[in-house]
Every structure is written in structure tokens, then in C-alpha cells.
Amino acid sequence: MRLQGSLLNMDLGDLNVWGAHLQARDFLSSGTDLFFSYGGNHSNPNGNAPYEDGLLSSNGLEARTGSSIYTGARYTIPFEPLNRPKIGFEFNHGSRYWFSMTMGGTDLFNKLATRGDAYDLYYIQPMNQYLFFRAGLMHISYDYTGSGIYMGEPDATNAILDNYYLLMDVRF
């Protein structure tokens, strides 16, 4: 059912998102996993935006293009008494108009939606094949506001977020 004037059913235009991902597990039998991802998006607003905010713009009329890179490496420490723990580092950079489709991700701060730079250094301690702990430091340096939001014009900022974390993961 579509109600005329309802913000829940308003057509604001189109937002196209695409990506490519390369991954190497145990690269050259070194115990190192590597990955590189590229993402892009392009908005085609139609001018129906409410309150003068549109798809990645302040007027709902301008098309915008954004991009992101996401890369990392993880090394498996060959030490059986500790169940072969891992240490890793990940980096991503999102441009001013980057919009990620990761709203449902498990990352509390949605680093993949960052308009700026995000760094994540972590240690993974397996307890067995079903349970492991992850401790790390995530540093996010935002260049623009509205990370993860597709409405409105991103403004310049210099906000910083540091997150120290300890997670417990269980696989079923």
C-alpha cells in the first residue's frame, strides 16, 4: 500500500552500489591470509527529497559518486599449545560520498561505512574449533560526517574514535 506524501514510501531516486574482492588464504604457504576489496556507489536522485535533503546531497538533485578500499592481512602463529592464534591488521578508506550497504553488520561502529580512514589491529585466540576470543584496537578518523547515512550532504569533520575491544565468538 502506498500513501501519497508518506516519507516511508517516497521514491528519492536510485542508488547503485558495486564491489570487487580478492582474497588469498595461506599465501605462498606462509600462514598469512590477505585480502583487498574495492567498493563504489553512484546516486541518481530524482528531486523528490523531503526537507531539502536528498541522496548524498543537500538539494536532492545532484548525482554523487563515492568509493572505498578495504584491505588487510592476518597471520596464523604456528604454535599448537595456544591452538594456532592469529594476529591481524585491517585498513579501509571511504571517500566523501561513500555509502556502504553494511547497516546490518556486526561491527559496533560500522568501520566499513567510514568516510575517512579506519584501522583495526587485533589478536584472535582460539579455544577450540567452536569458540575464540578477539582483542583489538580500532581507530577511526572521520573526514566527513554521515558515515553510513545516504541522506544529506556530508560535511568536513576531524572526528576521531578509538575503540578497545574484547569479543567472544561462538560458531555453531
C-alpha positions in Angstrom: 0.0 0.0 0.0 1.4 3.4 -0.9 0.1 6.5 0.8 0.6 9.8 -1.1 3.1 12.0 0.8 4.3 9.2 3.1 8.0 9.5 3.9 8.2 5.7 4.3 7.2 5.2 0.6 8.8 8.2 -1.0 10.9 7.5 -4.1 14.1 9.5 -3.8 15.8 8.1 -6.9 18.4 5.3 -7.4 21.5 4.4 -5.5 23.8 1.9 -7.2 26.4 0.1 -5.2 29.1 -2.3 -6.6 32.3 -4.0 -5.4 35.1 -6.4 -6.1 37.0 -8.6 -3.7 40.3 -10.5 -4.0 41.4 -12.9 -1.3 44.4 -15.2 -0.8 44.3 -17.8 2.0 47.7 -19.0 3.4 49.5 -17.0 0.8 52.6 -18.9 -0.5 52.2 -21.4 2.4 53.3 -18.5 4.7 50.4 -18.7 7.2 49.3 -15.3 6.0 45.8 -14.5 4.7 45.5 -11.4 2.5 42.5 -9.5 1.1 41.7 -6.4 -0.9 38.2 -5.0 -1.7 37.0 -2.1 -3.7 33.5 -0.6 -3.4 31.8 2.1 -5.3 28.4 3.8 -5.4 26.6 6.3 -7.5 23.4 8.2 -6.7 20.8 9.4 -9.2 18.3 11.5 -7.2 15.0 12.5 -8.7 14.2 15.7 -6.8 11.5 14.1 -4.5 13.6 14.5 -1.4 11.8 15.9 1.7 13.2 18.8 3.8 15.8 19.7 1.1 17.9 16.6 1.8 18.4 14.0 -0.9 20.6 11.1 -1.8 24.1 12.2 -0.7 23.2 15.9 -1.4 21.7 18.8 0.3 19.2 19.6 -2.5 18.1 16.2 -3.7 19.1 17.0 -7.3 22.9 16.4 -7.6 24.3 12.9 -8.5 27.2 11.8 -6.4 29.9 9.1 -6.7 31.7 7.5 -3.8 34.3 4.8 -3.3 36.1 2.7 -0.7 39.0 0.4 -0.4 39.3 -2.2 2.3 42.5 -4.3 2.8 44.1 -6.4 5.4 46.4 -9.3 6.4 46.2 -11.9 9.1 49.0 -14.2 10.2 48.4 -17.6 11.9 51.0 -18.2 14.6 52.2 -21.8 14.3 52.0 -22.6 18.0 49.8 -25.6 18.7 49.7 -25.2 22.6 47.8 -22.0 22.0 45.6 -23.5 19.2 47.4 -21.5 16.5 46.3 -17.9 17.4 46.2 -15.2 14.8 47.2 -11.6 14.6 45.8 -9.2 12.0 45.6 -5.7 10.7 42.9 -4.2 8.5 42.6 -0.7 6.9 39.8 0.9 5.0 39.3 4.3 3.4 36.0 5.8 2.3 35.6 8.9 0.2 33.3 11.9 0.9 30.2 10.3 -0.8 30.9 6.7 0.1 27.8 4.8 1.1 28.2 1.2 2.3 25.4 -1.4 2.4 26.7 -2.7 5.8 24.0 -1.4 8.1 23.3 -4.9 9.4 27.0 -5.7 10.2 28.2 -7.0 13.5 30.8 -4.2 13.8 29.5 -1.8 16.6 30.9 1.3 14.8 30.4 0.1 11.2 34.0 0.8 10.1 33.3 -0.2 6.5 30.9 2.7 6.2 33.6 5.2 7.3 34.0 8.4 5.3 37.7 8.7 6.2 40.2 6.1 7.5 39.7 3.1 9.8 42.5 1.0 11.2 41.9 -2.3 13.1 44.7 -4.2 14.9 43.6 -7.5 16.6 44.6 -10.8 18.1 42.5 -13.9 17.9 42.8 -16.7 20.5 41.0 -19.9 19.5 39.9 -22.0 22.5 38.7 -24.9 20.3 37.1 -25.2 16.8 33.8 -23.5 18.1 35.0 -20.8 20.5 37.5 -18.0 20.2 38.3 -14.6 21.7 39.3 -11.5 19.8 41.1 -8.5 21.4 41.9 -5.4 19.5 42.2 -1.7 18.9 40.1 0.1 16.2 41.0 3.7 15.3 38.7 5.7 13.0 39.5 9.1 11.7 36.4 10.6 10.1 37.0 13.1 7.2 33.2 13.7 6.6 30.0 13.4 8.6 27.2 11.0 8.0 29.1 7.7 7.6 26.5 5.0 6.9 23.8 7.5 6.1 22.6 8.1 2.5 20.6 11.3 3.2 22.1 14.8 3.1 25.4 16.4 2.2 28.5 15.1 4.1 30.3 18.0 5.8 34.0 18.1 6.6 35.0 17.0 10.1 38.0 15.8 12.0 36.3 13.5 14.5 38.3 10.6 16.0 37.0 7.4 17.5 39.2 4.9 19.4 37.7 1.6 20.4 39.4 -1.1 22.5 37.5 -4.3 22.4 37.3 -7.9 23.6 34.9 -10.2 21.8 33.9 -13.8 22.4 32.6 -15.6 19.2 30.9 -19.0 19.2 30.3 -21.0 16.0 27.6 -23.5 15.7 
